[in-house]
Amino acid sequence: MSKDIRIKKGLNIKLVGEAEQMTTDLPLGSLFAVKPDDFHGVIPKILAKEGTEVKAGEALFYDKSDERILFPSPVSGKVTEIVRGARRKVLAIKVTANGKQEYKDFGSKNVDSLSEQEVKDHLFASGCWPFIKQRPYDVVANPNQKPKAIFVSAYASAPLATDVDYALKGKEQAIQTALTALTKLTDGKVHVSIAKNATLSPFKELKGVETHKISGPHPIGNVSTQIAHIDPINKGEVVWVVTPQDLVVIGELFLTGKLNLTRTIALTGSKFTKPQYVTVVAGAQIGAITKDYLDADNARIISGNILSGKQVTEEGFLGYYDNQITSIPEGDDYEFFGWNKPVFNKISPSRALTFSWLSPNKKYDLNTNTNGEHRAFVVTGSYEEVFPLDIYPLQLLKACMYKDLDEMEGLGAYEIAPEDFALTEFICVSKQPHQKIIREGLDLMRAELG
């Protein structure tokens, strides 16, 4: 039986530059990269050395901790460079496309007749396993631990987020196939959350899953918020998470036998001359995607959304899990006495000399200026106003900073991911890097507690 979820705590950040619902099919492009840092906690072992010819779907490297977890090339071509950093850490594996997509054939499968192990083996062989992430720790799922449930959030509530219903229109068969496969991997339920007011969602008429209708401000689209309301995580328990776009990749793999990493992504933000949707292959070079649409003068480019995405340059590459590129003005200017005068052109949950609360539907053109410098935590009580989980955010942040594992456990660290603290970071008067603090805390827990 479905369960409606509605939250009141949160904050909708309305910005100019929302993507228009029109889609342009971009040319394939020439240079692609797979970055091991996109898969947090993975130590790569190289399989395809420089000069190796690969097809789309052939493995470039595997995870040192489990050689079954492969990471494939998104295109067919030649491995032209393995970029290394300090202590020879692998930063990126670059593949130059040969101009036509040649796919490695993994064979189509009838998911209804497959066993749990057969589904797993197909996901391992094709390189699709990294699309399944786990809580706790927000890392690629450990295949040796069975999840008590699997969650899919089919609604994105982040600023300027991709409209999932539009981007995945017509993909109902692939989505159903992928979800049927996922039901084989858990003894519990597969939960799918859609917007309460969704009318044309490709996730509405699904079989074999439990559908939930959600409403409220951001972060209602974050899967952690949904897990907390549907089936909270206790110590020793594991749940798996898959994003909607990755469901399509998995579903098409079972239907066609090919690993097709083509995505519909949104170009959003005020620095795009015509925000819209484009189809690209994961790992594409940012400049090849944005060259005809970006006003590059004094622009910050972000792979992902403005709250939890990563800063990139035009020479950088689209993140493996990202379905959005955002560009906003670089905040390299400073206002004289900006802290001591009424503010009408910025968003703030506070009413102290700020007036965004008077225009709840106004869209803002914000830049990257933090409007203050890094300082010690100031206890204001504002975090709790935008944090919907039943957790004390300030206390958990501090526990992560002084590395108290018992306190982190007790305060609910098993339930969260860094993205859940993006809003508290946005409103933080102390300018603390909340997501970085949480990421380091989760890494410590994983290393010490397993």
C-alpha positions as CSV (number, residue, x, y, z in Angstrom):
1,M,0.0,0.0,0.0
2,S,1.4,3.4,-0.9
3,K,2.1,6.1,1.6
4,D,1.9,9.8,1.0
5,I,4.8,11.8,2.4
6,R,4.6,15.5,3.1
7,I,7.3,17.6,4.8
8,K,7.1,21.2,6.0
9,K,10.8,21.7,6.9
10,G,13.0,22.6,4.0
11,L,13.7,25.5,1.6
12,N,12.9,25.9,-2.0
13,I,15.6,28.0,-3.8
14,K,14.0,29.5,-6.8
15,L,16.5,30.6,-9.4
16,V,16.4,32.0,-13.0
17,G,17.6,29.7,-15.7
18,E,15.2,26.7,-15.5
19,A,15.5,24.4,-18.5
20,E,12.9,24.8,-21.2
21,Q,11.2,21.5,-22.1
22,M,12.9,21.0,-25.5
23,T,15.6,18.5,-26.2
24,T,18.5,18.8,-28.6
25,D,20.4,15.7,-29.7
26,L,24.1,16.7,-29.5
27,P,26.8,15.0,-31.7
28,L,28.7,12.2,-30.0
29,G,31.8,14.3,-29.3
30,S,35.4,13.1,-29.4
31,L,36.8,12.9,-25.8
32,F,35.3,11.2,-22.8
33,A,36.6,10.3,-19.3
34,V,35.7,8.0,-16.5
35,K,36.8,9.4,-13.1
36,P,37.3,7.0,-10.2
37,D,36.5,9.9,-7.8
38,D,32.9,9.7,-9.0
39,F,32.7,6.4,-7.2
40,H,33.5,7.3,-3.7
41,G,35.6,4.7,-1.8
42,V,36.6,2.8,-4.9
43,I,40.3,2.0,-5.4
44,P,40.7,1.4,-9.1
45,K,42.8,-1.4,-10.7
46,I,43.4,-0.6,-14.4
47,L,42.3,-3.2,-17.0
48,A,42.6,-1.1,-20.2
49,K,46.0,0.5,-20.6
50,E,46.9,3.5,-22.8
51,G,46.4,2.5,-26.5
52,T,43.8,-0.1,-25.8
53,E,40.9,-0.2,-28.3
54,V,37.6,-0.6,-26.4
55,K,33.9,-0.9,-27.2
56,A,31.1,0.8,-25.3
57,G,30.6,-1.3,-22.2
58,E,34.0,-2.9,-22.0
59,A,35.7,-2.5,-18.6
60,L,38.3,0.1,-18.1
61,F,39.1,-0.8,-14.4
62,Y,37.6,-2.7,-11.5
63,D,37.3,-2.1,-7.7
64,K,40.3,-3.4,-5.8
65,S,38.1,-4.6,-3.0
66,D,35.8,-6.7,-5.3
67,E,37.0,-7.6,-8.8
68,R,33.4,-8.3,-9.9
69,I,32.6,-4.6,-9.8
70,L,33.6,-3.3,-13.2
71,F,33.6,0.3,-14.5
72,P,33.0,0.4,-18.3
73,S,33.9,2.7,-21.2
74,P,30.9,4.9,-22.2
75,V,32.0,5.0,-25.8
76,S,33.9,2.9,-28.4
77,G,37.4,4.2,-29.2
78,K,40.9,4.2,-27.9
79,V,42.2,4.8,-24.3
80,T,44.4,7.8,-25.0
81,E,45.5,8.9,-21.5
82,I,45.4,7.7,-17.9
83,V,45.7,10.9,-15.8
84,R,47.4,10.4,-12.4
85,G,47.8,12.7,-9.5
86,A,49.8,12.6,-6.3
87,R,51.2,9.1,-5.3
88,R,50.1,7.9,-8.8
89,K,46.4,8.1,-7.9
90,V,44.3,7.6,-10.9
91,L,42.3,10.7,-11.6
92,A,40.7,9.9,-14.9
93,I,40.8,7.5,-17.8
94,K,40.3,9.3,-21.1
95,V,38.9,7.6,-24.1
96,T,38.9,9.2,-27.6
97,A,35.7,8.1,-29.5
98,N,36.1,6.6,-32.9
99,G,33.0,8.4,-34.2
100,K,30.5,5.5,-34.1
101,Q,29.2,3.7,-31.2
102,E,30.1,0.0,-31.2
103,Y,28.6,-1.8,-28.2
104,K,29.8,-4.9,-26.5
105,D,27.0,-7.4,-26.6
106,F,26.0,-8.8,-23.2
107,G,22.9,-10.6,-24.5
108,S,19.3,-9.6,-23.8
109,K,17.6,-11.3,-20.9
110,N,14.1,-12.1,-19.8
111,V,14.2,-10.7,-16.2
112,D,11.0,-12.6,-15.2
113,S,12.9,-15.9,-15.5
114,L,16.2,-14.9,-13.9
115,S,17.3,-15.8,-10.4
116,E,18.8,-13.3,-8.0
117,Q,22.3,-14.5,-8.8
118,E,21.7,-14.3,-12.5
119,V,20.6,-10.7,-12.2
120,K,23.7,-9.9,-10.2
121,D,26.0,-11.6,-12.6
122,H,24.5,-9.7,-15.6
123,L,24.9,-6.4,-13.7
124,F,28.5,-7.3,-12.8
125,A,29.5,-8.3,-16.3
126,S,28.1,-5.2,-18.0
127,G,29.5,-2.7,-15.5
128,C,26.0,-1.7,-14.3
129,W,26.6,-2.6,-10.6
130,P,28.1,0.9,-9.7
131,F,24.6,2.4,-10.5
132,I,23.4,0.7,-7.2
133,K,24.5,2.7,-4.2
134,Q,23.9,1.9,-0.5
135,R,23.1,3.5,2.7
136,P,24.8,3.7,5.1
137,Y,27.9,5.5,3.8
138,D,26.5,6.5,0.4
139,V,28.9,4.4,-1.6
140,V,28.7,1.7,-4.3
141,A,26.6,-1.1,-2.9
142,N,28.4,-4.1,-1.3
143,P,27.0,-7.1,-3.2
144,N,27.7,-9.4,-0.3
145,Q,25.1,-7.6,1.9
146,K,21.5,-8.1,1.1
147,P,19.4,-4.9,1.4
148,K,16.2,-4.8,3.5
149,A,14.7,-2.5,0.8
150,I,15.6,-0.6,-2.4
151,F,14.6,3.0,-3.0
152,V,14.1,5.1,-6.1
153,S,13.4,8.8,-5.9
154,A,11.6,9.8,-9.2
155,Y,11.3,13.4,-8.2
156,A,14.1,16.0,-8.0
157,S,13.4,19.0,-5.8
158,A,16.9,20.6,-5.9
159,P,17.2,24.1,-7.4
160,L,16.7,24.0,-11.2
161,A,16.7,20.2,-11.1
162,T,16.0,18.1,-14.1
163,D,12.3,17.3,-14.6
164,V,12.4,13.5,-14.3
165,D,9.0,13.0,-15.9
166,Y,10.0,14.9,-19.0
167,A,13.5,13.5,-19.3
168,L,12.4,9.9,-19.1
169,K,9.2,10.2,-21.1
170,G,8.7,7.1,-23.3
171,K,11.1,5.0,-21.2
172,E,8.4,3.1,-19.3
173,Q,9.4,-0.4,-20.6
174,A,13.0,0.0,-19.6
175,I,12.0,1.4,-16.2
176,Q,9.7,-1.5,-15.5
177,T,12.3,-4.0,-16.6
178,A,14.9,-2.5,-14.3
179,L,12.6,-2.5,-11.3
180,T,11.5,-6.1,-11.9
181,A,15.2,-7.0,-11.9
182,L,15.7,-5.1,-8.6
183,T,12.9,-6.9,-6.9
184,K,15.0,-10.1,-7.3
185,L,17.8,-8.6,-5.2
186,T,15.9,-8.0,-2.0
187,D,13.5,-9.8,0.2
188,G,11.9,-6.5,1.1
189,K,10.1,-4.0,-1.1
190,V,11.2,-1.7,-3.9
191,H,9.9,1.8,-3.1
192,V,9.4,4.4,-5.8
193,S,8.5,8.0,-4.9
194,I,6.8,10.4,-7.3
195,A,5.6,14.0,-7.0
196,K,2.0,14.1,-5.6
197,N,0.8,16.3,-8.4
198,A,2.5,14.2,-11.2
199,T,0.1,13.5,-14.0
200,L,2.3,12.1,-16.8
201,S,5.0,10.4,-14.8
202,P,6.5,7.3,-16.4
203,F,6.6,5.8,-12.9
204,K,2.8,6.0,-12.2
205,E,1.7,2.6,-13.6
206,L,4.4,0.3,-12.3
207,K,4.0,-3.3,-11.2
208,G,5.7,-5.1,-8.4
209,V,6.8,-2.0,-6.5
210,E,5.4,0.3,-3.8
211,T,4.7,3.8,-5.0
212,H,4.7,6.8,-2.7
213,K,3.4,10.3,-3.5
214,I,5.6,13.1,-2.0
215,S,5.1,16.8,-1.5
216,G,6.8,19.7,0.3
217,P,10.0,21.8,-0.1
218,H,13.4,20.6,-0.9
219,P,14.9,18.2,0.3
220,I,11.8,16.1,-0.2
221,G,13.4,14.8,-3.4
222,N,16.4,13.5,-1.5
223,V,16.1,9.7,-1.0
224,S,17.3,10.0,2.6
225,T,14.2,12.0,3.4
226,Q,12.0,9.3,1.9
227,I,13.8,6.5,3.6
228,A,13.3,8.2,7.0
229,H,9.5,8.3,6.4
230,I,9.1,4.9,4.8
231,D,11.6,2.4,6.3
232,P,14.3,4.0,8.5
233,I,17.8,2.5,8.7
234,N,18.9,1.0,12.0
235,K,22.4,-0.2,12.9
236,G,23.4,-3.3,11.0
237,E,20.8,-2.7,8.2
238,V,21.4,-1.8,4.6
239,V,19.2,-0.3,1.9
240,W,20.1,0.3,-1.8
241,V,19.4,3.3,-3.9
242,V,19.2,3.7,-7.7
243,T,18.5,7.0,-9.6
244,P,15.8,7.1,-12.3
245,Q,18.2,7.7,-15.2
246,D,20.3,4.8,-14.1
247,L,17.2,2.6,-14.0
248,V,16.8,3.3,-17.7
249,V,20.4,2.2,-18.4
250,I,19.8,-1.1,-16.4
251,G,16.5,-1.7,-18.1
252,E,17.8,-1.2,-21.6
253,L,20.7,-3.5,-20.8
254,F,18.3,-6.4,-20.1
255,L,16.1,-5.6,-23.1
256,T,18.9,-5.1,-25.7
257,G,22.1,-6.5,-24.3
258,K,23.9,-3.2,-24.7
259,L,25.2,-0.7,-22.2
260,N,23.8,2.6,-23.5
261,L,25.0,5.5,-21.3
262,T,23.2,8.1,-23.2
263,R,21.4,10.6,-20.9
264,T,19.0,13.5,-21.2
265,I,20.6,16.2,-19.1
266,A,19.4,19.7,-18.3
267,L,21.5,22.8,-19.0
268,T,20.4,25.2,-16.3
269,G,21.3,28.6,-14.7
270,S,21.4,32.2,-15.7
271,K,24.7,31.9,-17.6
272,F,23.2,29.7,-20.2
273,T,21.8,31.7,-23.1
274,K,19.0,29.1,-23.7
275,P,18.5,26.7,-20.9
276,Q,17.2,23.4,-22.2
277,Y,17.7,19.6,-22.3
278,V,20.3,17.9,-24.4
279,T,21.1,14.2,-24.9
280,V,24.8,13.3,-24.3
281,V,26.8,10.2,-23.2
282,A,28.0,10.0,-19.6
283,G,31.6,11.2,-19.2
284,A,31.4,13.7,-22.1
285,Q,33.6,16.8,-22.1
286,I,31.8,19.8,-20.6
287,G,33.0,22.2,-23.4
288,A,31.5,20.0,-26.1
289,I,28.1,20.0,-24.3
290,T,28.0,23.7,-23.5
291,K,29.8,25.5,-26.3
292,D,26.7,26.7,-28.2
293,Y,24.7,27.6,-25.1
294,L,27.1,29.1,-22.5
295,D,28.0,32.7,-21.8
296,A,31.4,31.8,-20.4
297,D,32.3,35.3,-19.3
298,N,32.8,35.2,-15.5
299,A,30.8,31.9,-15.2
300,R,31.0,29.1,-12.7
301,I,30.2,25.7,-14.2
302,I,28.9,22.9,-12.0
303,S,28.4,19.3,-12.9
304,G,25.2,18.6,-11.0
305,N,23.0,21.0,-9.1
306,I,24.2,24.1,-7.3
307,L,23.9,22.6,-3.8
308,S,25.7,19.3,-4.2
309,G,27.4,19.4,-7.6
310,K,31.1,19.7,-8.4
311,Q,32.8,22.7,-9.9
312,V,34.3,21.9,-13.4
313,T,35.9,23.7,-16.3
314,E,35.1,23.5,-20.0
315,E,38.0,21.0,-20.2
316,G,36.4,18.9,-17.5
317,F,33.9,16.0,-17.9
318,L,30.3,15.3,-16.9
319,G,30.1,13.4,-13.7
320,Y,29.1,9.7,-14.1
321,Y,25.9,10.0,-12.1
322,D,25.0,13.6,-13.1
323,N,22.0,14.6,-15.2
324,Q,22.4,18.3,-14.9
325,I,24.9,21.1,-15.7
326,T,24.5,24.4,-14.0
327,S,26.2,27.7,-14.6
328,I,25.8,30.8,-12.5
329,P,27.8,34.0,-12.2
330,E,31.1,33.8,-10.4
331,G,30.9,35.6,-7.0
332,D,34.1,37.6,-7.2
333,D,32.7,41.0,-6.4
334,Y,32.0,42.4,-2.9
335,E,29.3,44.8,-1.7
336,F,30.4,47.7,0.5
337,F,28.7,47.3,3.9
338,G,26.7,44.4,2.4
339,W,26.2,42.9,5.9
340,N,24.7,46.1,7.2
341,K,21.9,47.1,4.8
342,P,18.6,45.7,3.7
343,V,18.9,42.8,1.2
344,F,16.3,42.4,-1.5
345,N,18.1,40.3,-4.1
346,K,19.2,37.3,-2.1
347,I,17.4,34.3,-0.5
348,S,17.5,33.9,3.3
349,P,15.4,31.9,5.8
350,S,16.1,34.7,8.3
351,R,14.1,38.0,8.4
352,A,17.0,40.0,9.8
353,L,17.4,42.8,7.1
354,T,16.4,40.3,4.4
355,F,13.0,40.3,2.6
356,S,12.9,37.2,0.3
357,W,10.0,36.0,2.5
358,L,7.9,38.8,1.1
359,S,8.2,37.4,-2.4
360,P,8.0,33.6,-2.1
361,N,7.6,33.0,-5.9
362,K,10.3,35.4,-7.0
363,K,13.2,33.9,-8.9
364,Y,16.7,35.1,-8.1
365,D,20.0,35.3,-10.1
366,L,22.4,34.3,-7.4
367,N,26.2,34.1,-7.7
368,T,28.8,32.0,-5.9
369,N,29.7,34.6,-3.3
370,T,29.5,33.2,0.2
371,N,28.8,36.6,1.7
372,G,31.1,36.1,4.6
373,E,34.2,34.2,5.7
374,H,34.8,30.9,7.4
375,R,34.4,31.1,11.2
376,A,33.5,28.9,14.2
377,F,30.0,27.4,14.4
378,V,27.4,29.9,15.6
379,V,24.4,28.3,17.3
380,T,21.4,30.0,15.7
381,G,18.9,27.1,15.5
382,S,18.4,27.8,11.8
383,Y,19.7,24.4,10.6
384,E,16.7,22.7,12.2
385,E,14.3,24.9,10.2
386,V,15.4,23.4,6.9
387,F,16.4,19.9,8.0
388,P,13.5,17.5,7.9
389,L,15.1,14.4,9.3
390,D,14.7,13.4,12.9
391,I,18.4,14.2,13.6
392,Y,20.2,17.0,15.4
393,P,22.3,18.4,12.4
394,L,24.6,20.7,14.4
395,Q,25.5,18.0,16.9
396,L,26.1,15.5,14.2
397,L,28.4,17.9,12.3
398,K,30.4,18.5,15.5
399,A,30.6,14.7,16.2
400,C,32.1,14.2,12.7
401,M,34.6,17.0,13.3
402,Y,35.9,15.5,16.5
403,K,35.6,11.9,15.3
404,D,33.4,10.5,18.0
405,L,32.1,7.3,16.5
406,D,29.7,6.4,19.3
407,E,28.1,9.8,19.1
408,M,27.9,9.7,15.3
409,E,26.1,6.4,15.5
410,G,23.7,7.7,18.2
411,L,22.9,10.8,16.3
412,G,21.8,9.0,13.1
413,A,24.9,9.0,10.8
414,Y,23.7,5.7,9.2
415,E,20.7,7.4,7.7
416,I,22.4,10.3,5.9
417,A,24.5,11.3,2.9
418,P,26.5,14.5,2.3
419,E,23.7,15.9,0.0
420,D,21.3,16.0,3.0
421,F,23.4,18.7,4.5
422,A,23.5,20.9,1.4
423,L,20.8,23.2,2.6
424,T,22.3,23.6,6.1
425,E,25.5,24.5,4.3
426,F,23.7,27.0,2.1
427,I,22.2,28.9,5.0
428,C,25.2,28.5,7.4
429,V,26.3,31.9,8.8
430,S,29.6,30.3,9.8
431,K,30.4,29.3,6.2
432,Q,31.3,25.7,7.3
433,P,31.7,23.0,4.6
434,H,29.0,20.8,5.9
435,Q,29.0,18.2,3.1
436,K,32.8,17.8,3.3
437,I,32.5,17.3,7.1
438,I,29.8,14.7,6.7
439,R,31.7,12.9,3.9
440,E,34.8,12.6,6.1
441,G,32.7,11.4,9.0
442,L,31.1,8.7,7.0
443,D,34.5,7.6,5.6
444,L,35.8,7.3,9.1
445,M,32.8,5.2,10.2
446,R,33.2,2.9,7.2
447,A,36.9,2.4,7.9
448,E,36.5,1.7,11.6
449,L,33.1,0.0,11.8
450,G,32.8,-1.6,8.3
